Amino acid sequence: MDRTHPISANLATPGAGSQSERIGPTCLDVRARTDNFWTGLGGGGWLWLWMILCFSALGQIVVFVLEGAPWEPGNSWAAHFQIHVWLVPLVFVLKLVVPIWVWRKHLPVRFNRRTREVSMELRGKVYTVPWDELVGRRRDLTGFTFPGVVLHDKLLQIDFPDGKGGTLKMLINGRDHPNGVPMPDGPEALWSYITVYMEQGPDALPSLTPRGEDYVKPSESLVSPFPILTARNPVWWPLQLFVGFPLACLFIVTFVPTSLLHYWLYTSIPRQPLPEAMFDPENDDPSVLTGNSRPPGRTLRDIMRLRGQVAPRGILFFRNREEVDAALRRREREAARRSPK
């Protein structure tokens, strides 16, 4: 089912998540739907790498547990089975071409408040529409995945003239906030966010940044001591020690190598240069015209600092519970102050 209707920017509270790639002095760069899906920690590209590593490790564990080492004499069945085990992650590796292609080729939609124009690049050509003639549209798409799971996408649609009397439709995710962030979302909130930037400038935007990190640096992925028994009631400590702690260790074992590989790939693959028609000398460095046009990504520490979070420290118990709780209370007060009445 496909439903589309215009949006009034004055009827919603501004809010944006990881759709906003960069907020510059004169240009707001917003990720399109495909780019937003494959980019970021926990995004499609990261999850694809995680599945490759997990299936590879799981297959090896199954071979060794059931049949022993494949190189042992007379254990040809294990060697034959291992070949099939590697076929599954190999299929995932081949499909890595999708996120790599997106990281390399996809440029954001640019809202230029100095020229009052909106531009996008598609297959080597730049399409531009005046901001004053642009209409934001909400598009609700309902469909089904192959297993039968219902999907309901709330999208922001922007129409660009294609120069042939028709239009090109650019879709941007309307809802894309990390869990637990009390911020307005939806296509209306995103369109209001863009309108505030274009009409009032970056200083008028909400200061709270709900977006997630783009990647984790190797220095940040090194495991540091973390408190195991975090519950205030001692009744929950056995559950945290014997269930929560092993699960956390399993998560770290899979999270760290995936994040290291994701960081290496994402930072090693340069994005195509910015077209000259989208370049703004008051917003961009000239190097984006010839080299990598992707801005520096935000890391885990960057996001924690922007959100006012404090990382818990300790080995068995909290060593800085008061500091963590104080930061949480400040965030709750800030969210309550900014929430619509």
C-alpha positions as CSV (number, residue, x, y, z in Angstrom):
1,M,0.0,0.0,0.0
2,D,1.3,3.4,-1.0
3,R,-0.1,6.6,0.5
4,T,1.4,10.1,-0.1
5,H,0.4,13.5,1.0
6,P,2.0,17.0,1.5
7,I,3.5,18.0,4.9
8,S,3.0,21.2,6.7
9,A,6.3,22.1,8.5
10,N,4.6,24.3,11.0
11,L,2.6,21.5,12.6
12,A,5.5,19.4,14.0
13,T,8.3,19.7,16.4
14,P,11.7,19.5,14.7
15,G,13.6,16.3,15.1
16,A,16.2,14.3,13.1
17,G,18.4,11.3,13.7
18,S,21.1,9.7,11.6
19,Q,19.5,11.0,8.4
20,S,21.5,14.2,9.0
21,E,25.0,13.5,7.9
22,R,26.5,16.9,8.3
23,I,25.2,20.2,9.6
24,G,27.4,23.0,8.0
25,P,27.2,26.8,8.2
26,T,25.4,27.0,4.8
27,C,24.5,23.4,3.9
28,L,22.6,20.6,5.5
29,D,23.5,17.2,4.1
30,V,20.8,14.5,4.6
31,R,21.2,10.8,3.8
32,A,18.8,9.2,1.5
33,R,17.0,6.0,2.4
34,T,19.5,3.5,1.0
35,D,22.5,5.3,2.3
36,N,21.0,5.6,5.7
37,F,20.2,1.9,5.8
38,W,23.7,0.7,5.0
39,T,25.7,3.3,7.0
40,G,26.5,3.5,10.7
41,L,27.3,1.2,13.6
42,G,24.6,-1.4,13.6
43,G,23.5,-0.5,10.1
44,G,23.1,-2.8,7.2
45,G,26.9,-2.9,6.4
46,W,27.9,-3.6,10.0
47,L,25.2,-6.3,10.4
48,W,26.4,-8.0,7.1
49,L,30.0,-8.2,8.4
50,W,28.7,-9.5,11.8
51,M,26.8,-12.3,10.0
52,I,29.9,-13.2,7.9
53,L,32.0,-13.6,11.1
54,C,29.4,-15.4,13.1
55,F,28.5,-17.9,10.4
56,S,32.2,-18.6,9.8
57,A,32.9,-19.2,13.5
58,L,29.8,-21.2,14.0
59,G,30.6,-23.5,11.1
60,Q,34.1,-24.2,12.4
61,I,32.7,-25.0,15.9
62,V,30.2,-27.4,14.4
63,V,32.9,-29.2,12.4
64,F,35.2,-29.6,15.3
65,V,32.5,-30.6,17.8
66,L,30.8,-33.2,15.5
67,E,33.7,-34.6,13.5
68,G,37.0,-33.3,14.9
69,A,39.8,-31.6,13.0
70,P,39.4,-31.9,9.2
71,W,43.2,-32.4,8.7
72,E,43.3,-35.7,10.7
73,P,43.9,-38.9,8.7
74,G,40.7,-40.6,7.7
75,N,38.5,-37.6,8.5
76,S,37.7,-36.7,4.9
77,W,34.0,-36.2,5.7
78,A,34.8,-33.3,8.1
79,A,36.9,-31.8,5.4
80,H,34.1,-32.2,2.9
81,F,31.6,-30.7,5.3
82,Q,33.8,-27.8,6.0
83,I,33.7,-26.8,2.4
84,H,30.0,-26.6,2.6
85,V,30.3,-24.6,5.9
86,W,32.4,-22.0,4.2
87,L,29.9,-21.6,1.3
88,V,27.4,-19.7,3.5
89,P,29.8,-16.9,4.7
90,L,31.2,-16.8,1.1
91,V,27.7,-15.9,-0.2
92,F,27.6,-13.1,2.4
93,V,31.1,-11.9,1.4
94,L,30.0,-11.7,-2.2
95,K,27.0,-9.5,-1.3
96,L,29.3,-7.1,0.5
97,V,29.5,-5.4,-2.8
98,V,26.2,-3.7,-1.9
99,P,27.3,-1.7,1.1
100,I,30.7,-1.0,-0.4
101,W,29.0,0.4,-3.5
102,V,26.7,2.5,-1.4
103,W,29.6,3.9,0.7
104,R,31.5,4.7,-2.5
105,K,28.8,6.1,-4.8
106,H,25.9,7.5,-2.7
107,L,26.0,11.3,-2.0
108,P,23.6,13.0,0.4
109,V,20.8,15.3,-0.5
110,R,22.1,18.9,0.0
111,F,20.0,21.7,1.4
112,N,21.8,24.9,0.7
113,R,20.5,27.9,2.7
114,R,22.8,30.4,1.0
115,T,21.6,29.7,-2.5
116,R,18.2,28.5,-1.3
117,E,18.5,25.4,-3.4
118,V,18.2,21.6,-2.9
119,S,20.4,19.3,-4.9
120,M,21.0,15.6,-5.3
121,E,23.3,13.6,-7.5
122,L,22.1,10.6,-9.5
123,R,24.2,8.5,-12.0
124,G,26.7,11.4,-12.5
125,K,24.1,14.1,-13.0
126,V,23.1,16.8,-10.5
127,Y,19.4,17.7,-10.1
128,T,18.4,20.9,-8.4
129,V,15.1,22.4,-7.3
130,P,14.6,25.9,-5.7
131,W,13.8,25.6,-2.0
132,D,10.9,28.0,-2.2
133,E,9.2,25.7,-4.8
134,L,9.8,22.5,-2.9
135,V,7.1,20.6,-1.2
136,G,7.8,17.9,1.4
137,R,5.6,14.8,1.2
138,R,4.9,12.1,3.6
139,R,4.9,8.7,2.0
140,D,3.6,5.6,3.9
141,L,4.7,2.3,2.4
142,T,3.3,-1.0,3.7
143,G,4.6,-4.3,2.4
144,F,5.8,-7.7,3.3
145,T,9.2,-9.4,3.5
146,F,9.8,-12.9,2.1
147,P,9.0,-14.6,5.5
148,G,5.8,-12.6,5.7
149,V,6.9,-9.9,8.2
150,V,4.8,-6.7,7.7
151,L,6.9,-3.6,7.1
152,H,5.6,-0.1,7.5
153,D,7.9,2.7,6.3
154,K,7.2,6.3,7.1
155,L,9.2,8.3,4.5
156,L,9.9,11.8,3.5
157,Q,9.6,12.2,-0.3
158,I,11.2,15.1,-2.2
159,D,10.5,15.5,-6.0
160,F,13.1,16.8,-8.4
161,P,12.4,17.8,-12.0
162,D,14.2,15.4,-14.3
163,G,14.5,17.9,-17.2
164,K,12.1,15.9,-19.4
165,G,8.8,17.0,-18.0
166,G,8.8,14.3,-15.2
167,T,10.0,14.0,-11.7
168,L,12.6,12.0,-9.7
169,K,11.5,10.9,-6.3
170,M,14.1,10.9,-3.5
171,L,13.1,9.0,-0.4
172,I,14.5,9.7,3.1
173,N,13.7,7.7,6.2
174,G,11.3,9.6,8.4
175,R,11.9,7.5,11.5
176,D,15.5,6.7,12.4
177,H,16.4,7.4,16.0
178,P,18.5,5.1,18.3
179,N,16.4,3.4,21.0
180,G,15.6,5.3,24.1
181,V,16.1,8.8,22.7
182,P,13.0,10.9,23.6
183,M,13.0,13.1,20.4
184,P,10.2,13.9,17.9
185,D,10.4,11.6,14.9
186,G,8.5,10.9,11.7
187,P,8.5,12.6,8.3
188,E,6.8,15.7,9.7
189,A,9.5,16.2,12.4
190,L,12.3,15.7,9.8
191,W,10.7,18.2,7.4
192,S,10.3,20.7,10.2
193,Y,13.9,20.1,11.1
194,I,15.0,20.9,7.5
195,T,12.7,23.9,7.4
196,V,14.2,25.4,10.6
197,Y,17.7,25.0,9.2
198,M,16.8,26.6,5.8
199,E,14.9,29.5,7.3
200,Q,16.7,30.2,10.6
201,G,20.1,28.6,10.3
202,P,22.0,25.8,12.2
203,D,21.9,27.7,15.5
204,A,18.1,27.3,15.7
205,L,18.2,23.5,15.5
206,P,17.6,21.4,18.6
207,S,20.9,20.9,20.4
208,L,20.3,17.3,21.4
209,T,21.8,14.9,18.8
210,P,19.9,11.6,18.7
211,R,21.9,10.0,15.9
212,G,24.1,7.0,16.5
213,E,27.8,6.6,15.8
214,D,29.1,6.0,12.3
215,Y,31.8,3.6,13.5
216,V,34.0,2.6,16.5
217,K,37.7,3.4,16.4
218,P,40.1,0.6,17.3
219,S,41.1,2.4,20.4
220,E,37.4,2.5,21.5
221,S,36.7,-1.1,20.7
222,L,39.3,-2.4,23.2
223,V,37.5,-4.0,26.1
224,S,37.8,-1.9,29.3
225,P,36.6,-3.1,32.7
226,F,32.8,-2.7,33.1
227,P,30.7,-3.3,36.1
228,I,28.9,-6.7,36.2
229,L,26.6,-6.2,39.2
230,T,24.7,-3.0,38.2
231,A,21.3,-3.6,39.9
232,R,20.6,-1.8,43.1
233,N,18.7,-4.7,44.6
234,P,21.1,-7.7,45.4
235,V,18.3,-10.1,44.5
236,W,19.2,-9.6,40.8
237,W,23.0,-10.1,41.2
238,P,23.0,-13.9,40.6
239,L,21.1,-13.4,37.4
240,Q,23.5,-10.7,36.2
241,L,26.5,-12.7,37.2
242,F,25.5,-16.1,35.7
243,V,23.3,-15.0,32.8
244,G,24.0,-11.4,32.0
245,F,27.8,-11.5,32.2
246,P,28.3,-14.5,29.9
247,L,25.9,-13.0,27.4
248,A,27.9,-9.7,27.6
249,C,31.1,-11.6,27.0
250,L,29.6,-13.3,24.0
251,F,28.4,-9.9,22.6
252,I,31.9,-8.5,23.1
253,V,33.6,-11.5,21.3
254,T,31.4,-10.8,18.2
255,F,31.1,-7.0,18.5
256,V,34.8,-6.1,18.6
257,P,36.1,-8.0,15.5
258,T,33.0,-6.9,13.5
259,S,33.6,-3.2,14.5
260,L,37.3,-3.4,13.7
261,L,36.6,-4.8,10.2
262,H,33.7,-2.3,9.7
263,Y,36.0,0.6,10.7
264,W,38.8,-0.5,8.3
265,L,36.4,-0.9,5.3
266,Y,34.3,2.2,5.9
267,T,37.4,4.5,6.4
268,S,39.4,2.9,3.6
269,I,36.8,3.2,0.9
270,P,36.7,6.9,-0.2
271,R,33.4,8.3,-1.3
272,Q,33.3,9.8,-4.8
273,P,34.2,13.5,-5.1
274,L,31.4,16.1,-4.7
275,P,30.2,17.5,-8.0
276,E,31.1,21.1,-8.6
277,A,27.5,22.0,-9.0
278,M,26.9,21.0,-5.3
279,F,30.0,22.6,-3.9
280,D,29.7,25.6,-1.6
281,P,33.0,27.5,-0.8
282,E,31.5,28.8,2.5
283,N,30.7,25.2,3.6
284,D,33.2,22.8,2.0
285,D,36.9,22.3,1.8
286,P,38.1,22.3,-1.8
287,S,39.5,18.8,-1.4
288,V,36.0,17.3,-1.6
289,L,36.0,18.1,-5.3
290,T,38.9,15.8,-6.1
291,G,39.2,13.4,-3.1
292,N,37.1,11.8,-0.5
293,S,33.9,13.8,0.0
294,R,32.7,11.9,3.1
295,P,33.0,14.0,6.3
296,P,34.7,12.5,9.3
297,G,32.4,10.0,11.0
298,R,31.2,10.3,14.5
299,T,32.5,7.8,17.0
300,L,31.1,6.2,20.1
301,R,32.9,8.8,22.3
302,D,31.6,11.7,20.2
303,I,28.0,10.5,20.5
304,M,28.3,10.0,24.3
305,R,29.8,13.5,24.7
306,L,27.0,15.1,22.6
307,R,24.3,13.2,24.6
308,G,25.9,14.1,27.9
309,Q,26.4,10.4,28.8
310,V,29.0,9.1,31.2
311,A,30.5,5.6,30.6
312,P,30.1,3.3,33.7
313,R,33.4,2.2,35.2
314,G,34.3,-0.6,37.5
315,I,35.0,-4.4,37.5
316,L,32.4,-5.9,39.8
317,F,30.5,-2.9,41.1
318,F,29.9,0.6,39.9
319,R,32.8,3.0,40.8
320,N,31.0,6.1,39.4
321,R,27.3,5.4,39.9
322,E,26.6,8.9,41.2
323,E,28.2,10.4,38.1
324,V,26.3,8.2,35.8
325,D,23.0,8.8,37.6
326,A,23.6,12.6,37.6
327,A,24.2,12.6,33.8
328,L,21.0,10.5,33.3
329,R,19.0,13.0,35.3
330,R,20.4,15.9,33.3
331,R,19.4,14.2,30.0
332,E,15.9,13.5,31.4
333,R,15.4,17.2,32.4
334,E,16.7,18.3,29.0
335,A,14.3,15.9,27.2
336,A,11.3,17.1,29.3
337,R,12.2,20.7,28.6
338,R,12.3,20.1,24.8
339,S,9.3,17.8,24.6
340,P,6.1,19.3,23.2
341,K,3.6,20.5,25.8
